Amino acid sequence: MSKMNKQERLKQLTKQVEALKAEIEAERHWPNDGDEYYFISQVIERVFWSGRQSDRLGRLNKNIFQTYEAAIAVKNAKLAIDDLQDGFEPDWSDDNQDKWYVCYSHYTSRFVKDYALSLQHYGNIYFRDKKTAEKAIPYFEILKEQGAF
């Protein structure tokens, strides 16, 4: 390849790198004013971001999705987790009751099950037993994949 072709190729590659950087930056700050997104309520709703309070609360609660399919996947995973939980309410006055939950281990880079006796973690969903918490793990993986965890 001649020196001129190399320089032209370098210019092309530099232009592509800059375009990719701009794309990454836009995704990092998603959503922006006017961006379409979906959120879960009684149904999956399509909305356009304007920075209003409901937009910001949706983002805070990890309830905004770039695609309808992602919102459906999260909705179905959450309903499956709720079905597995089967109305279980931990008895925090009973230190002998195992209260199983699913959490993400950054050490092993996977979801694991654990239990609490008297220490309640904010936001955890508790299950009746170890087996049920184990069954819930694939649904938590879906939530993580879709940015809802």
N, C-alpha and C positions, 0 to 999 in steps of 0.2 A: 504494500500500500504506500502510495506516495505521501510526502510530507503534507501536501495540500489536502489530500483526501483525509488524512488523519486529523488535520485541523478542522475540516468541515464536519467530520464525524464527532469530534470533541464538542463542537458547537451544538450539534444536534442532541448529543447526550446531555450536555449541560442544560439545554432547554427542557428536555424531558424530566431531568432531576428537579428543576425549579417548578415545573408543573405538578409533579408528584408531591413536592414539599407543600405547595399551596393547597392541594387536595387534602393532605394529611392535616394541615392547620385548620381547614374548614371543618373537617370531620371532628377534630378535637374540640371545637367550639360549637358543635351541633347541639341543639338547633339554633338557628339564627332567625331574625324577623322574616316572616313569610314562609319558613320551611314547613312542609307538611309533616304531620306526625299522627300516630294513633295512640289512643289510651283506652284502658279497660274501665268500663262502668257496668251498667246492666248489659250493655252491648259494647262492641268495639266501635269507638267513635273516631272519625277522621277530623282533624283540626289543623289550623295553621298557627304557628307560633307567633305571639305578639309580645311576650314577656309579661303578660298579665298574671295576677296572683294564681289562678288555676293552672297556668302553664308551669309556673315555678314550683308549685306544690306537687304537680305531676312528676317533675324532674326530681325533686327531693325524695319522693316516694318510689322512685324508679318505676314509674308508670307512664313512660313515653317511649314509643317505639317507631323506628323508621319505616317499618313495613307492617301491613295488615297481618301477614303470616307470622311475624314475630309476636305480635300482640295475641294472636290466637294460641300460639304455642305456650305463652306465659299463662294465659287464662286457663288453658287445659291443665297445665302443670299445677297451678294453684288449686284448682278444683280437685285434682287427684290427691294432693297433699291434704286438703280438707277432708276428703273421704277417708283417707288413712287415719287421720287424727280422730275421726268418729266421735267428735264432741268431747274428747278427753279434756278434763280440767285438772291440773295437778293440785294436790292437797299440800300446800306449802307449810301447813302446821305438822305434817307427818314427815319427819326426817328419815324414816325407813322406806318411804316410797321412792323408787327410782323414777326420775322424770327424764325420759330420753329425748334427745334432740339431735339435729344434724348440723354440723358446722364444717367450715372449709379449713383444711390444714395447709398452711403456706409452706410448711416443711416438706410434706409429701406431695403437694400440689394435687390434692384430691379431697373429696368430701368424706367425712368420717362421722360415725355416730358416737355420742358420748352421753353421759347422764349427770344429772345434778340431784342433790338431796335437799339442800336448803338454800343454795345460791341461784337466784333467778336472774337470767340474762335478758336485758331489754331486747325485744323483737324476736326472741326464739319461739319456735313452734314446738311444743312438747308432745311426745307420744307415750302411749301406755306402756310399751315394752321395746326391747332391743330389736326384735324381729320387724316390728312395724317401722321403726326408724330406719332400718336397713332398706326396707321396701321403698321408702321415700327418697332415698339418695338419687336415683335417676331423674326424678322430677326437679330436685335442687340443681342438678347438672344443667337441665334445660333452662332454669331461671338464670344461672350464671352465664350460659352461652348467649342469652338474649339481653344481658345487661340488667336483669331485674333482681339481682342478688347483691 
